[in-house]
Amino acid sequence: MSLELYDHQIKAVEELSNGKILVGGVGSGKSRTALCYYYEKIGNGTLQINGQGKWRKMKNKVPLYIITTARKRDTKDWEEEGAPFLLSGFTVDSWNNIGKYKDVKDAFFIFDEQRVVGSGAWVKSFLKITKKNQWILLSATPGDTWTDYIPVFIANGFYKNRTAFTQEHVIFSRFTKYPRIDRFVATKKLERLREQIVVTMDFSKPTVQHHRDVICEYNRMIFKTVLKNRWDPFKNEPIQDISGVCYCMRKVVNSDDSRIEQVKSILRDHPRAIIFYNFDYELDRLRSLPTKVSEWNGHKHEPIPNTASWAYLVQYTAGAEGWNCTDTDTLIFFSQNYSYKVMVQAAGRIDRMNTPYRDLYYYHLKSTAPIDIAISRALNEKRNFNEKIFLKSR
């Protein structure tokens, strides 16, 4: 039995060691690479790769634990990845349950889809696990700021705790009522430490992404009423908070008839498409599309239709990561998500190494409304949209 690996995966297996972060874009094959590392470097087995070498069972029976997203656990993605290695009996669970494994020792952990940021319960369990086990971490989008690396730096023994990191590298603003980071210092040291633990999978994708903005209309008068008067036109009552104001503005924009008409137009040229959306009221409109419709959201987990034409409606929170589709070259963003990382993950659902398509088409439906423009600007700058900052500027 021979495994097929790309050059960037083979190189990454050689560079990996305990406590490192394997960084690769969506669809780069991080899962297979991680399992190769486990089989050969942790389990002391050998694999036949690309027809070369001989297959030998692992000498070291090190228990394998994989902490991943709830979706990947439920869809058994990792079990499918493990099948070519003849691996079975390993544990796959979600980040929500990481605390169950804090007392495990002498095992190997793969932490999938980087979640160890901040200082909450997940991070505390992560640090307990890494003290008594071997581990690597997989990430499609590495840390945005140095604080994102603190748990991994601590786990590698670079700093005793968060306080030690803060004392050495963080300067807080003197002009805020709550602690807010003004800047980081001694960043050359941080860059060196990051280089020690990050293994990047650089590879040339066979696909080409074509991103196109599709401009939709919106009711300017109603939008202005929401923004200026803080009035909910759907409930006919005052809006109580910032989140409510932004939600109403987005509903005015996203529920405009022109938006669903643009989707119909795209589907005439691309009869099979995945459509990402945010809100239930968007789903209600999309269900009326004149084609076969299936859904993946908090209510339904339907498969992609096996028909000549279809629309697969996916809610960002439920399905932006952990699955893939090679049956279409088209993805429609019915509305924008606030998170840059979520948008990147969502785009990766059709950009896979085994897709039969070279050209992939992404349609971003948006309007010229101030909130749509602000969200687009944040995403283009690879950062998340902040409602509070947006409303303060209006």
N, C-alpha and C positions, 0 to 999 in steps of 0.2 A: 504494500500500500504506500503510495507516494503522495506527499503533500505538495501543493503548489504555493510557492511563496515568491513575492516580488523582491527585487534587490533591496529596496528600502526596509522591508520587513526583516530580511536576513541580517542586514547591518544593525538594525535596532536590537535584535536578540543578542548580538555580540556585545553591544554597548550597555545593555541593561545590567543592573545589579541591585542588591537590596536597598530599598528606600528611595528609588528613583521614580520620576514622573515620565511616563511615555506620552509624548505630545504628538498628535497626528490629526489632521483635518478629518472632518466627517467623511466616512467611506474609505479611510486609508488602511483599514485592516488591523486596528489596535487589538481587537479581541484575539484573533488568530496569533498575532505576534506575542501577546502575553502568555497564551497557552503553550506556545513553542518554548518560551523562556522557562516556564514552569516544568515542562516535560524534560528538557535537556539540562538546564542549569540547576534546578531545584531537585528534580527527581532522578538526575543522572541517567537519563535514557538517551537514546539516539533516534533520530527520525530520518526517513528517506525523503529528501526534499528535492523537488523538480527532477525526480528520477535518479538522484545521486545519493550514495550512502546506503546503509542497511538499517532496517528497523530493529530496535532493541528495547525491550520493556524497561521501565524505570526501576532502578535498583533501590532508590529511597522512596518509600511509600509515605510521602509527606501529605497530610490532609490538606485539601484545597477548599478555601472559602472565597466566595465572590460576593461582594457587596455592590449592588447595582440599583437601577431605578426599579420602581414597582412594576412598570410596564415590561421591562426586560425580564424580570422574574416571572411575571404572569404568562408572557408569551413564550417562555422557555428558550429565548435566544441563545443563552449560554450553553444549554444542553445540546442545541444544534451545532454550536461551534465546537463543542467537545467531542462530538461523534467521530470526526475523522481521526482523532487521536486515540480512539477507543477508551475515552475517559468516561467514567460513570461514578455515581455515588458521592459526588462532591456537593457542597452546600451552596445554594444561591439564594440570597435574600436581599431585601430592600434596605436602603439607608434608614428608613423609619425604624427598622429592627436592629440596627447595629449594636445597640446596648446589650442584646442577647449574647453577644460573642466577646465581650470585654474580658472574660476570664479564660478564653481559649489560649493555649500555648503550644509551641513547637509545631505550628502549622504554617501554611503559606496563604496570604490574603491578596486578592486582586481587588482594589478599590476602583470601581468603574464609574465614569462620569463624575468627575471631581465635585465633591460636596463638602470638603473639609475647610470651610472658611468660617471666620468668627471665633466664638469661644463658648458655644452652646454644648448641649448634651452629645451631639454627634461628634464634635471635636474631642471632647473628653473621652468618649469611648474609643475613638480612633487612636488617641495617644496611649491608652492602656493596652490596646491590641498590638501596637507597633513595638512596645517594649518587650513583648514575649514571643513575637513571631516574625517571620520574614514577610516582606510585602513590596508591592509596587502599586503605583497609582496611574490610572489612565485618564487623559483629558484631551478633548478636542479644542478647547479654548483655555489656554493657561491664564494665570492670575492677571487681573487688571491693575492691581496696585500691590505694593510690597506687603501690605497687611494680609493679602490672600495667601501668601507663602508662609506666614508665621507657623501654623500647625505643622507643616511639612519640615520646616527648618528645625522646630523643636524635636520632632520625631527622629530626625537625623542627628540630633545631639549638638547642633550648632549653637543653640541657646537653651538655657535651663528652663525658661518659661516665657510667657508673653511679656511679663514685666521687664525681664532682662533685655528682650528685643526692643521694647519701647524706650527704655532708658538709653540705649545705645544709638537708636536710629530715628526716633520720632521727636519732632518739635511741634508742640500744640499751639494753636492760636491763643493769643492773650485777650482777644476781643469778643469771645463768645461765652454765653452762660453755661454751656455744656462742652465737654472735651471734643474738640474738632482738630484733626490733623492739619497743620499748616504746611509742613514739608518733611521730607526724609533727608537724613544726613548719612555720611559714610556709605553712600550708595555703591561705590566701587567694590566694597566688600560684599554687599548684597548681590551684585552682579556676578562676582566670582562664585559665591555659594550657589546661586541659581544655575550657573553653568555646570557645577558639579553634579547636580541632581536631575537635570532635564535632558532627556533623550528625545530629540526631534526627528520625526520621520518625514524627510523631504522626498517628495516624489512628484513626477510629472503626470498629472491626470490626463487620461485620454479624452476627457469630456471638456466641452466649452460651454460655460454658462452665459446665457443671453438674458439680461435683466431689462425689462421695459416698464416704464411708468405709464399707467393708464389713468387719465384724469377724468374724474367723475364730478357731477354737479352736486350742489347742496343748497338748502334754503337759507340764504344769507340773513333774512329778516328774523327767522326763528333762532338762528345761531346767535345773532346779536342780542336777542332777548335773554338767552341763557347766560351769555358772557357778561353783559352789562348789568342786568337786573337780578342775576342769580335766581332765575325762575324756571321751574320744571314744566315745560309745555305738555308733557305726557301725563303728568299727574295733576297739573294745574295747581301747583303749590310752591312755596319758597324752597330753595335748595339749602340744606343745612351745613354742608361741608365742602372742602376742596374736591374730594373724590367724587362727590355727587355732581358738582359742576362739570368736571371733565367727562364723567360718564354721560351726562345729558348732551354735551357738545358732540361727543363721539356718536351718540345715537342719532342725532340730527344728521350728521354727515354720513354715517354708514348705512342708514335705512333709506337713503334717497333712492328713488326708482331707477335713476340712471346707473347705479352701481350694479344692480342685478341684470340690467340690459347689457352692460359691458361684459359680464360673465357669459351671457348667452352668445354674444358676438364672438368671444374667444373660443367657446366650445364648438362653434361652427367650423373653425379652422383646426381646432385641436379637440377631437371628440372624446378623448380620455384625459381627465385632469384631476389632480389632487387640489382641493381648495381648503386653505387654512382660514379659520375665523376665530374671533374672540368671544362673542356674546350670543346668548340664546336667541335674541331677536334677529340676529343675522342668520342663524340656523333656520329659523322659521321661514325666512325669505328664500334661502337656498334650497329648501325642500321642494319648492315649487318649480325647480328647473325642469325643462322638458327633456329629460334623459334619465337613465337608470341612476338612482342615488343610493349610496350607502354611507354609513356614519361611523366615526370613532370619536366618542366623547365620554363624559361622565355617566351617560345614560345607556349608550349602546356601544357594543364592540363587534361591529359587523365586518366581514371580510370584504376585500376589494371585489367588485363585481366581475364576473367572467363573461362579459358581453363586449360587443364591438365598440360601444360608446357608453361612457359613464362619468359620474362626478363623485369623488370620494371626499366627503365633508369631514374635516378633522379639526377638532378644537385644540388650540395651541397647548394648553396645560396637559391635556390627555395624550397628545400624540406628536409632539415636536421632536421626540428622540426615541431611539430604541427599536426602530423598525425600518424597513426599506421597501421600495417598490421599483422594479425594473420593467414594468408594463406600460409606462408612459414617459414622455419627455417633457411634460408640462405641469407646472405648479402655479396656482393662483393664490396670491395673498389678498383675500377679500377685504381684510383690514389689517393694519399694522399692529404688531405687538410692541409693548414698551421696551422689551429686553432685546438687546443686540445679540446676545448669546442664543436666545430662543429662536430668533430669526435665522441665524446661521445653522442651528440644528435642524430647523424645519426645512430649509433649502436642501440639506443633505439627504433628505428622504429619497430623492430620485438620483442624486449624484453618487453613484456607487461604482466601484471598480469593475463590476460584472454587468453593468448596463449595456444593452445593445446599441444605445444611442450615443452619438458623438456630440450633437448639439442639444442642449437643454434650455427650455424656455420658462422664464419666470416673469409673471405679470403682477405688478404691484399696483393695486387699485388704491387711489388716493385722490383727495380733492385739494383745492387751493385754500381751504379753511385754515385759519391760523394754527389750530391744534394739529392738523395733519402735517402742515409744513414744519412745525416744531418737532414732531415725532420723527419725521424724515431726516431732519438735520441731525438729531441726536444719533440715530442709527447710522447715518453716513459717517459720523465721527466716531463710530464704534463705542458708543456709550448708551446707557439706558436713559429713557425719557423720565423727567421728574415733574410731576404735576404741580408741586408747590412752587418750584422755580418758574414754571411756565406762567402760572396765574399771577405771581408777583410782578412779572414783566408786562402784564396787560394793563 
